[in-house]
Amino acid sequence: MKKEIFLKQFDSFDIDDFFLAENIEELDIEISRNTHWIDLDEKLLKNIKSVDIIDKLRLLRHNLNAHLDKIGTEFSYKYYSWFDEQACQFRFSIINSNHKNLPFGCHINIVNNELEIVKSFLESNYHGGIPYDELISAEYIDENEKFELNVYVEELSFDQKYPQEHS
């Protein structure tokens, strides 16, 4: 896959396909319809810069904001992104802002800049898969060790302008 084709996949996220829940009881639908991911092979990784991804994500959020403005919803939504290290995927989603917590079963660390998440994704050593000798049997996991996931969160707002500057 070439860089242009990889970046074009961001354009394929159809804003109309996002599920805009009107209440918090629809979390499972929000997760299944709104969670998207990108991954890279080791060859393509050499040609992708963090700014390439950040610019596409800014445009995506701008388009989401414009869509919310266009449909005139009375509800607000949170965009959030994280790096799934086991799958070696950069992931993002949106949920209704009335949810008190993000839908993760671990401790989360909210980061101020999405660039931190993108850099973790691009700098991962696992784009070719996790080596067998690095896998840990579940029976040996220390219950006192708490996994903490870095997550970027941004409120989607109806009048937000598309930012041109880089992070």
C-alpha positions in Angstrom: 0.0 0.0 0.0 1.3 3.5 -0.8 1.2 6.5 1.5 -1.5 8.2 -0.6 -3.8 5.1 -0.4 -3.2 4.8 3.3 -4.1 8.5 3.9 -7.1 8.2 1.6 -8.7 5.6 3.9 -9.4 8.5 6.4 -11.6 10.0 3.7 -13.6 6.7 3.6 -15.0 7.2 7.1 -18.6 8.2 6.2 -19.9 10.7 8.7 -23.4 9.5 8.1 -22.4 6.0 9.3 -21.6 7.3 12.8 -24.3 6.4 15.3 -25.4 9.5 17.3 -26.9 8.1 20.4 -29.5 10.2 22.2 -29.1 8.4 25.5 -26.5 6.4 27.4 -28.4 3.1 27.2 -27.2 2.7 23.6 -23.5 2.3 24.5 -23.0 -1.1 22.8 -24.4 0.3 19.5 -22.1 3.4 19.8 -19.1 1.2 20.3 -19.9 -1.2 17.5 -20.8 1.5 14.9 -18.4 4.3 15.9 -15.1 2.6 16.7 -12.7 2.8 13.8 -9.0 1.9 13.4 -6.1 2.1 11.2 -3.0 -0.1 11.0 0.2 0.0 9.1 2.6 -2.6 7.8 6.3 -2.2 8.4 7.0 -1.1 4.8 4.5 1.7 4.8 5.5 2.8 8.3 8.7 4.3 6.9 6.7 6.7 4.7 4.1 8.0 7.2 4.7 10.9 9.5 2.7 11.8 12.5 1.6 15.1 11.0 0.0 13.2 8.1 -2.2 11.3 10.5 -2.9 14.3 12.7 -4.0 16.5 9.8 -6.4 13.7 8.6 -7.8 13.3 12.2 -8.3 17.1 12.5 -10.3 17.1 9.2 -12.3 14.1 10.4 -13.3 16.0 13.6 -14.0 19.1 11.6 -16.4 17.0 9.4 -18.0 15.5 12.4 -18.6 18.9 13.9 -20.0 20.2 10.6 -22.3 17.2 10.5 -23.6 17.8 14.0 -24.1 21.5 13.2 -26.0 20.5 10.0 -28.4 18.1 11.6 -28.9 20.4 14.5 -28.8 17.8 17.3 -29.4 18.9 20.8 -26.9 16.3 22.1 -23.1 16.6 22.5 -20.5 14.0 21.8 -17.0 13.1 22.7 -14.3 12.1 20.2 -11.6 9.9 21.8 -8.6 8.0 20.4 -6.1 5.5 21.8 -3.4 3.2 20.7 -4.3 -0.5 21.0 -0.8 -2.0 21.4 -1.9 -5.6 21.3 -3.6 -5.2 17.9 -1.0 -2.5 16.9 -3.9 -0.2 15.8 -4.6 3.5 16.2 -8.3 3.6 17.2 -10.9 6.3 17.5 -14.6 6.6 18.3 -17.3 8.9 19.4 -19.9 8.5 22.2 -22.6 10.6 23.7 -21.1 13.1 26.2 -23.6 12.1 28.9 -21.5 9.0 29.6 -19.6 9.6 32.8 -16.7 7.3 31.8 -15.2 6.1 28.6 -15.9 2.5 27.8 -12.6 0.9 28.8 -12.1 -1.9 31.4 -8.8 -0.4 32.6 -7.5 2.7 34.1 -7.2 5.6 31.6 -4.8 8.5 31.5 -6.2 11.4 29.6 -3.5 13.1 27.5 -3.7 16.7 26.3 -2.5 16.1 22.8 -3.5 13.5 20.2 0.0 13.6 18.8 1.2 11.6 21.8 -1.2 8.8 20.9 -0.2 8.9 17.2 3.5 8.8 18.0 3.0 5.8 20.2 1.3 4.1 17.3 4.0 5.0 14.8 6.9 4.2 17.1 5.6 0.7 18.1 7.8 -2.3 17.6 4.8 -4.5 17.0 3.7 -3.5 13.5 4.9 -6.9 12.4 3.2 -8.7 15.3 4.1 -9.4 18.9 7.0 -11.9 19.1 6.1 -15.1 20.9 8.8 -14.7 23.6 7.1 -11.4 24.6 3.7 -12.9 25.2 2.8 -13.4 28.9 0.6 -16.2 30.1 -2.6 -14.8 31.8 -1.9 -17.0 34.8 1.3 -15.0 35.6 -0.2 -11.6 35.5 0.2 -9.7 38.7 -3.2 -8.5 39.9 -1.6 -5.5 41.6 -0.2 -4.3 38.3 -2.7 -2.0 36.8 -2.7 -1.3 33.1 -3.2 2.3 32.2 -4.2 3.3 28.7 -3.4 6.8 27.3 -6.5 8.3 25.7 -7.1 11.6 23.9 -10.5 13.1 24.4 -12.1 16.1 22.7 -15.6 17.5 23.0 -17.2 17.9 19.6 -18.7 21.3 19.2 -21.0 22.6 16.6 -19.1 25.8 15.8 -15.6 24.6 15.8 -13.4 25.7 12.9 -11.0 23.4 11.1 -7.5 24.2 12.6 -4.7 24.6 10.1 -1.7 24.6 12.4 0.1 21.5 13.5 0.3 20.2 17.1 
